[in-house]
Each structure stands twice: as C-alpha cells, then as structure tokens.
Amino acid sequence: MAPKKKKTEPEPEKVKLSRGDVDELIDDGTALVEERDWAPALAKLEAAAEALETYEEHMVMSRLCAKIGQCQLELRDVPGALGTFEKQLSSATEEKDKGIRKEGQASSYANLAHVYAMLGKDNEALEALEKSDGLLKDAPTQQARNASLAGVIHFRKGDVQKALVCHQKDLELSDALVRKEDAHPLIILRAKHNCAVCLCRLGKFRPARQEFDGCAKLLDESTVVPEDADGLFRGASPATVQARALYHAARATQAPSLDVGARSRLERAASLLPPPDEPWPGRAEDALLGAFVQLALSQRRLDDSELELVERSIDAARRYAVAAQAKEPTTTAAVLTHALSTAQAKAKAIGGDATGASDAYQAALDAVKELEKPLPDEYGVSVLGDRSRADFLRTERRSSRVGLGACRRKGTGMGLYGSAGATTEQELQSALEVCELAISKDTEPQADAEALAALGHVGAVLGLQGKKADRDVEFEERLNRTETLEDARQRMYSLRLLGDAADHDGDAVLALKRAREACALDSGNADAAKRLVAAYVAVGNKLANDAETQTKEVLSFTQIWNLEPHMRAMLEEDKHWVAANARYLAKVALEGYRGALE
C-alpha cells in the first residue's frame, strides 16, 4: 500500500501593512538615505514598495522607486536600478493627473538616462534626456541636471564642443537659481568644474585654470557641500572638494611639465587631504584624488631635481592608491599603480640608479597586466582619456618596455650613445630584446610615439654593438614612419638620430645633410639651429685642406645672407664649396640660432 502523501503546509498569509505603516517605512528609509546608509535604506524602501502595491497610489510608488533606484546605484546594482527606474516610469504613466504625471515621467526618464550612461549606452541615455527635457517646463533644477549629464556623455563620445555648450547651459540655469536664492551658492560648482574640464581638453588652459581656481575660492568659507554640487562630490567634505579643484587647476597648463604655479596649488591640495591611513575612512574617490595629487607633485619635484621629495611623494601616492583599491577595485587605481612605477623609474634613472629604474619599469609592466581585467572607472571621465582600453594597454606596454630597454643599456635618456656606465654585451642584448618586443609586428599601429621611441632605442643598441648598417636601417625606418604622423617634432628627432649616427661615424657631410633637413622643418627650433652651426664647422674642419676645397669661391657673410634659398641649396650640394664657406655659413646659421632663442 502506497504511503499517504503528506499534506503541504499552506503558506502563511502575508500581513497587510496599514497605510500608516507604509508611510513609516518610507520615512525611515528616507532618513537612512540622507545618512547615506544605503543597504538598510534599501531594505526599508523595498518593504514599503511591496506593501504599497495593494494601494494603487501610482505617484507615491513612482517617487518611492526613485529612492530605491538611488540606493541600488550607490550599492553598484546598476541592472537592478534599471528595472526599478523602468517601474518608476510605468507607475508615473498610470497617474491620472496630467501635471503630476509629466513631472513623474520627466524624473523617470532622467534617472533612466543616468543608468544608461553608466551602462555605456550613450545614445539611449541622450534619447531619455531629450524626453525628460520635453516634459519639463518650469523645472530649472532638473533641467540643469539633465544638461550636466548630457555634457558628460558628449564629452565621453569625443564631442567636447557640444559638451561645453551643455555645461554652460547647466551653469546658466544653476546661476539663475542661486541669484533667486532658490539654491545653495555652491550648486554652480558642478557646472564650473565641468566647463573647465572641457576648456582644458580644447587647449584653452588659461580660462580653464581660472574656472578651477574659482571653484576653489568658492569653498574657502564653506562648511557644507550640497548634494547637487556634482555627483563626484556627494559625501565629500568641502576640503576634499577644494583639493580636487586645486589639483585640476594645477594640471591646466599647456607646458609639457607642470609650471611653477602648479606646485603651490598641489602642495595646498595635499595639505587639505587626510593622510593615507588604512582602512581609509572616506570615499574611494577621495583616496584616488590623494594619489593623483601626490603623483603630480612627484612630477613637479622631479622637474626641480628634488629626488628625495620625489620618492616621498611617490610613496604617499602609492599608499593612497592601495587604500582606494582596498575600498573598491577600479581601473583608475590600477592605472595609478602603473603610473607610479613609471614615475619611480624615471626618478631613479635621473638619479643614476639604472638597476632600480629597471626594476621599477618591470613593475610598471606587471601593473599593465592588472589593467587587462575589466574594472569600472571611478574618477570622473575615463582615466584612459580618449583611448580605448586596447590602445591604452598597447601604448603603456610599449612605453614601459622602451624605458626598461633604455635602463638595461644604461642609457636612461634618448641619447644615441649616452651611458651611465660600462655596458656589457649581455646587457645590450637584453636591452635589444626588450625594445624589439615593443615594436613587434603583430601589434598595431606602428607609428605611435612609443613605437618610434622603441625604434630609436633598438638603433642605439645596435650602434653600441658596432652594427652600423643595422642601426641606420632602424633609424631610417623611424624616419619613414613619422610620415604618417602630423608631428614635425618626431620627424625632427629621427633626423637628429641619423645625424648623430653619421657624426659618430665621422661622416660630417651626411651629418650636415640631416641637420639641414631638420632645420628646414622648423627654423625656430633652437636645438636644430645649434646642431646646424656645429655641422657646418665640422665639415669645414674635415675638408678645409682638400685640394678641391682650395679652388672654390669664398663668399662674404653678406653675400651668403642675401643668396636666394634655391641658389644657396644648389651651392650647398657641393661639399667642398660648403667647406670653403663653412665659416660664414656657420655664422648665418648662428644668427638663426640667436633668433630662435629670442
């Protein structure tokens, strides 16, 4: 006889909460949101939403979904937030009151746009923002937020001018709110900061620095940063926000290295940030900011040859990066680890520690492997800039290999035969292998700056090994690749390498030819003009006693100065004429050098 089936226990009926209980849950959850205690807030609000389903209060549900979605975003549940904001939209759409319905729909589309942007769906985000703006009439606060997000998206898509227009609209709307005393004075921080970022990218560094300095000044007497100041500022102290503005002001320069004014800003920014203790008490973004400030300080101190302070800054930056990574692993923290190893390598190379520099470059290469992992960005726009992840990885991998190769040959700069000490054949071969890896033919493209640098180092190593023909092949290849770049500086440097090689081989005539080609690219370049002077002198010294040189007509300084360019170029094709007139040719070139210096 078959055993009797046990009767299944009926599920206990859920106790229906009263409307007052639902309101209490919403109030408790909202209070926790204001305290930024996201997980308990989410639990309270979700319980309230479940109970509210039976009451069919569509607008209350829509607003509740907005708060739930905010908690999910803060807890990095982006897919969950997407579903919640879709429910916010559907609830708002069921509202019968037209005015309230439009308000709820506009808020829903704005929230959906934010989630789409976080998911990398830029076109969907812009479309949602357009729908939100279409439903808004007199809602400047939401319109300003929408303009700000649109600006961030356009910036990420590479349309900086369109991004700037959006941020200027945000600034105009926010400023009007402040003038009417309808908003906190610091609400304009978001727009001012983003406008300055766009100006920097457009190469307008002076107005960008003024905007960043303006942000810092706004915070001099502030004790509170409002939620609407900027998404990155939420939960930050005024001192941290001020440090961020000062950091960006310091970076706003067209100079290849940070200028003198940058140092005072960076030192003040560093003084405003808490020390890099573990566990980090604040936000991961603030620890990252501390690392960026110290990294920039190390670069400025490196320019000032303060090597001991450079090491101190790098150590502080590394501790900030570790604290941020422990808080939340991100691409930004991984990029910082790589950048710090590179900065340390350069400092040790300048200090003459080729071994220490090699170790640091190897650490930089190891850090690149971490960047191959898919991690989120956490410091504003992508730390990779306009580059794709693949492009960034290739570039940084090449750059580290070039530095490592240079250290292994004990020539820490780009000089052809510069060396910090005797180099063994084994060290040269090791350097050659590393630099050749940086230009392996299975990578693309082959004309970027790092590939060109690697070719220069490969040629330098071959030259040190006495393989002159192979060396010249590498340098010629470097010169040929510069044709695909609109960069006269890279082409000029390739000509300089070939000229140095010819001079090293004792071929003064070929060295002069390269110097003339380089000077023709930029007559205002002081280094090129100086090399041309030296090249004329070298040809004169080498061929002065040749019988054929003695037969050539010698012109005066004025005659050479007044020669038509095509006539002078034709005469200079004759090396013996050049030798006979080397004195005044060098003097004419020297005038060009003085002009370049002025």
N, C-alpha and C positions, 0 to 999 in steps of 0.2 A: 504494500500500500504506500503510495507516494506521500511523502511528508507534506503536511499542510504549509502553505506559504504564509510567512509572517506578514501580518498587515503592516503596510508602511505608515509610519507616523505622519500625520498631516503637518505641513509646515506651519509654525506659529504665525498667526496674522500679525502684520506689522501694525504697530500702534500709530494711528494717525495723529500727527502733531497738530496742536491748535495753531491758529494764525499768529497768536501771540508768541508761541514757542519758536515759530519760524523767524519772526522778527528778532527774537532774542539771539538766535543762532547767527543771523545776518549781522547784527550789531557786534557780537563777539568776534566774528570773523573779520569784519571791517577794522575793528580795533587792532587785531593782530596784524593785518595788512599794514596799518600805519606804523606799527612797531617793526615791520619787515621780518616778522616771524612767519615765514611762508608756509611751511608744512602744516602746522596746527591751523593756520588760517584757511588753508585749502580744505582740510577735513571738515571744519565748521561750515564753510560755504557750500561744499558739496552736499552735506547733510541737509542744509537749508533748501538747496535746489531740488533734492529728491522729494522732500516734503511739500514743496511749493507746486509740484506737478499737478496735484489734485485740485488746486485752487484756480487754475487758468487765469492767472494775472500775468499777462504777456509782457508788459513793460517792466514789471518788477523782476521777472525771470530774465529778461534781456540784460538789465543792469547787473543782476547777480552773475550772469555768465561773463560779463566784462571783468568782474573782480576775480572770478575763478580762473579765467584765462590769464590774467596778470600773474597770479600765483604760479600757474603752470609754466609760464615763460621764465619767471625767476628761478624756478626749480629745473630749468632746462628741458622741460617736457614740451618741445615745440609741436610735435604731431598732436598731442593731446590738446594743446591750446588752439590749434587749427580747428579741431572738431568743436571745441567749446565756442569759439567765435562764430562758427557757422550756425550753431544753435542760437547764439545771441541774435544773429541776423534773422533767422526764421521766426524767433519769438517777437522781435520788433515788427516784422512784416505783418503779424497777425493782430497787431494793435489797431483798434478801430479809430482812435483819434488821429487825424491826419498829421497835425503838427507834431505830436509826440512820436508818431510812427517815423516821420522823417528824421527827427533827432536821433532816435534809436538806430535807424538804418545807417545814418552817416557815421555814428560811432562804431558800428559793427564793421563797415567797410574799412574804416581807418585801422581798426585792430587786425582785420584780415590782411591788410596791406603790410602791416608790421611783421606778421608771421610769414607771409610770402617772401618778404625781403630776407628774413632770417634763413629761409629755406633756399635762397638763391634764385627764387622765381621773380626776377625783376619786372618783367613785362606784366605779369599778373598783379604785382604789387602796385605798379603805376596805374593800371586799369582800375583797381579798387580805390585808389586815392582820387582818381578822376570822378568816380561815382560818389564818393564821400563829399567832395567839393560841390558836386552838382546838387546835393541835397541840403547844403548849408547856405544860409542867407546872412544872418547876423550872428555868427559864432566865431569871432576873431581868434579865440584861444585854440579851438580845434583846427581852424584854417592855418594858423601859424605852425601847429604841429605837423599837419599834412605837408605843408611847403618844406619843412625841415626834412621830413623823411624822403620826400621826392628828391630833394637836393642830394641827400646821402646816396640814393640809388643811382642818380645820374652821374655822380662823381665816380661811383664804383664801375659804372658802364663806360667811363672814359670821357664823358661829355662834361668837362669841367666848367665851360662857359654856361651851359644850361643849369648846372648845379649851383653856380654862383647866383644866377637870377632867382632861383628858388630860395636860397638862403637870404638874399636881400629882401625878398617878399616877407619871409619869416621875421627879419629884423624890423621891417616897416610896421608889420602888424603888432609885434611884441612891444615896440617902442610906443606905439599909439596907446596900448593898454597901460603902460607904465605912466604915460603923461596924464591919462584919465584916472590914475590911481586905482585901476581895476586889477592890477597885478603887482607882484613883488618886483622891485627895481632890478633884481638880478636875473629876471626871466630873459633879458636880452643876451645873456652870456652865451646861450646855445647858438643863437644866430651869429653873433660877433665872432665866436670861435670858428664856426663852420665857414663863414665868409673869408676869414684869414687863411684857413687851410686851402681854400680854392685859389686865393691870390698867390699863395706860395707855389702851388702847382702850375700856375700861369706865369711864374717867373717874376711876379710883382712883389719883391721881397720887402721893400721899404714900407708900403702901406700894410702889408701883412704883419710886419713886426709891430707897427703902430696899433693895429687891432688887438694883437695878443697882449701888448703892454696895457692897452685899455681894459682888457678883461682882468688883468692882474690888479690894476688900480681900483676897479670896481669892488674888489674883495678886500681892500685894505682895512675897512672898518666893519666888515660883515661878520655876523656870528652864525648865520643860518644860510644854507643853500637850498632854494626851493626845489621841489620835485621837477618842475617844468624847466629848470635851467638847462638840462641836457641829460639824455639817457645815461651817459657815462658818469654824470655827477651824482646820480641818486645814491644816497647813503654815504657820500664823501663829506669830509669836513671842509670848511672854507679854505683852510691852509693847504689841503691837498689839491683843491681845485685851482688855487692860486699858483701852486708849484707847477701844475700842468700848463697853465698859461705862460709862465716864465720859461719853461722848457721849450715850448713851441716858439716863443719869441726869440730865444737863443738860436734855434735851428733855422730861423727865417733869414738866410743870407745866401747870396749867390756865390760867395767865395768857396773854393774847393775845401778849405778848412774853416772852422768856426772863427769868427773875428773876435777882437778884444772885448767888445761889448757883450759878447755871448757869455764870457766867463763869469762876469758879475751876476748875470741872470741865473746861470746854472748853480753857482755857489749859494745864492739866495734860495733857489728851489730846493737844493739839497738840505738846507737848514730847516725848511718848513716840513719836511717829511720825517716820520718816525724812523728810528733805526731798524735795520733788517733782522729783527728777532724772530725766532721760531718758537711756537707756532705764530704765524702772522696774525695780528689781531684784527686787521681791517679787511678790505676787499682785495681780491687778487689783482684787480686793475691798478690799485694804488701801489702794490709791491712792484708790478711791472713798470709803473712810472718811475719809481725809485731806481730801478735798474737802468732805464733809459737815461735818466739824469746823470747817473754816475758814469755810464758809458760815454756820454757826450763830454763830461768833464775829463775823462781819461784822454779823449782825443785832443781836447784843447790843451791839456797839460803836456801831452806828447809834443805838440807844436812848440810849446815853451821849453822843451827838453828837461822837464821835471820828472825824471823817470821813476823816482821813489814814490812821488804822489800819484803817478800813473798806476803803479802796482796797487796802491791803496784804493784808488777808485775802482779798479777792475775787481778787486776782492770784495768791495762793498756791493758792486753791481751783481756779482755772482751770487752773493747771499740773498739779495733781493729776488733774483731770478729763481733760486731754489725755493724760497718762501712762496713765490707765486705758483710755481709748478706743484708744490705740495698742496696748495689750496685748490688748484684746478689745472690739470694739464692742458696747455693750449699751444697752438702754432707759434704764438708770439714769444712764449717762454723758450721754446726750442730754438727759435731764430736768435734770441738774445744769447743763449748758451754758445751758439756758433760765432756770433759777432764778438763776444767777449774773448773767446780763444784766439780769434784773428787779431783783436786789438793787443792782446798779451804777446802774441808772436811778433807783431811789429815793434812793440816796445823793447822786447829782448833783442831783436835784430839790430835796432838802433844802438842799444847798449853793448853790442859786440858779442852777445851770447848766442852764437849760431846754433848750438845744441839745444838750448832752452827754447829758441824760436822754432826749431824743427819739431820739438815735442808739442808746442802749442799749435802749430799748423796741423799736426797729426790729430790733435784733439778736435780741431775745427772740422776736419774731415769726418771724424767719428760722429760729431754732432749733426752733420748733414744727414746721416742715416736716420736719426730721430725724426727729421723733417719729412721723411718718406711716409710716416704714419699719418693717417687722416685725422687731424686735430682741428678744433674750431679756432677762429681768430677772436681775440678778446681785447684788442686795444684800438678802438675806433675802426677806421677803414683797414683793409687787409694790410698787414705788415709786409706783405710781398709786393706792395705797390701795384703798378700796372701789370706786373709779370704774372704769368701762370705759375702754378707750383712746379711744373716740369722745367720751365725756363729758369726759375729761381734756383732749383736744385742743380741744374747743369752749370749755371753761372758760378754759384758759390763753390761747387765741387772743383771746377777748373781753377778758380781763384786760389783756393787752399792748396791745390797741387802745385800751382806756379810758385806760391810762397815757399812751400816745402822744398821744391826743387832748387830754388834760389839759395835757401839756407844750406842745403846739402852740398852745394858747390862753394859755399862760404862767400857768396857774393850776394849780400842781402838786398841790394838795390837792383836797378835795371841796367847798371853799367856793364859794358861788354866784358871787361876783364877785371872789374872791381872784385877784391877778395879780402876777407877778414883774416886770412891766414893761408898757410900752405894747404893745397888741396890734393889729396891722393887720387890715383886713377880709379880706385874703388868708389870713392865719394862722388867723383864726376860721373861715373857710370850710373850710380844710384840716382843722382840728380836728373840725368838724361831720361831714365825710365819713368820717373815721376812726371816730368814735364811732357813727355810723349803721351802719357795717359790722358793729359788734359786736352790733347788735340787729336785723340783717336778718331778715325774716320767714320765710326759708327754713331757719332753724335752730330747734332745739327743745332743751329747753324755754325759755320766755321769762321765767320768774320766778326764775331763779337770781341770786345776788348780783352776778355780773359784768354780767348784762343790766340789772339795776336800777341799777348804777353807771353804765353807759353812758347810760341814760335821764337820769340826773342830769346828766351832762356835756353831753348834747345840749341839755337845757333851759338849762343855764348859758350855753352858747354863744349860743343863741337870745336869751337875755336880754341878753347883751353886744351883740348885733346890734340890740337895740331891738325885737325881735319878742315883745312881752309875751304876747299871746294864744297864740302857738305855744309859748312857754316853759311857760305854765301847762298846756297840753294834755299836754306831755311829763311834767311833774311829777305831774299827776293820773293819767296812765297808770301812772307808777311806783307811786303810792299804791294804785291798783286791783290791780296785780299782787302786791302784798305780801299780799293776802288769801289767796292760795294757799299762802303760806309761814307756818309757825307760828313767826314771828320778830318779836316786838314791836319789836326794835331797828330792823329795816329799815322797818317802818311808821312808827316814831317819826321816823326820819331823813327819810322822804318828807314828813311833816308839817312838819318843820323847814325843808326846802327851800321848801315852799309858803309857810310863814310868813316866811322871809327874802325871798322874792319880793314878798310883799304889803308888807312893811316897806320894801323898796327903792322900791316904787311909791307909798309914802305912805299906804297903806290900813291904818291902825293897828288898826281894828276887825277886819278879816279876819285880820291877823297874830295878834291876841289869840285869835280863834276857833281857829286852828291850834295855838297854844301850849297852850290848854286841852285840846284833843284829845290832844296829845302827852303832857301831864302826866297825863291820865286813864289812859293806857296803863301808866305806871309812875311812881307818886307818889314813889318813892325815887330817881328819876334826877335827879342834881344839875343837869345841864345843862338838862333840861326845866324844872325848878323855877326856875332862874335866868332863863330866857327868859320864863317866865310873869310873873315880877316886872317885867321890863323892858317887857313888853307892856301890863300894867296902867298903868304910869307913862306910856307913850306915848299911850294912849287918854285918860288924864286930861289930859295936856298939850294934846292936839289939840282936845278938845271942852269944856274947862273953861269957856270964855267963851260957849258957846252958850246962848241964852235958855232952851231946854228943859232944859238941864242944871241951871240955877239953880232949877228948880221941883221937882227930885227930892229925896226924903227922904234925909238923910245919916245913916247908922248908925254906931254906935261900933265899935271894934275887937272888943269882947266880943260885941256883937250879931251881927256878921258871923261871928265864930268859932263861935257857937252855932247858926247857921242850919242847918236840915236840908238835906242835899245837894240834894234835889229842889227845895226852895224857893229855894235860892241859884242853882241852874241856871236856874230860871224868871226870877228877877230879872235875871240877867246877860244874858238875851236882849235887854234894853233897853240900848243902848249909852250913852244919856245917864245912866241910873242908874249904870252902871259908871264913867263919867267923874266923876260926883258923889262916888262912894265909892272912887275909884281909890287914894287914899292908904292906907286900911285894907285894901282888897283886896290891894294890893301887900305890905302888912305881913304879912297872913295867909300869902300865898304865900312871903314871905321866911322865915317860920318853917318852912314846908315845905322850903325850900332848906337851911336850917341842919340840919334833921333828916336830910335826905339826905346832907349832908356828914359828919354824925356816924356 
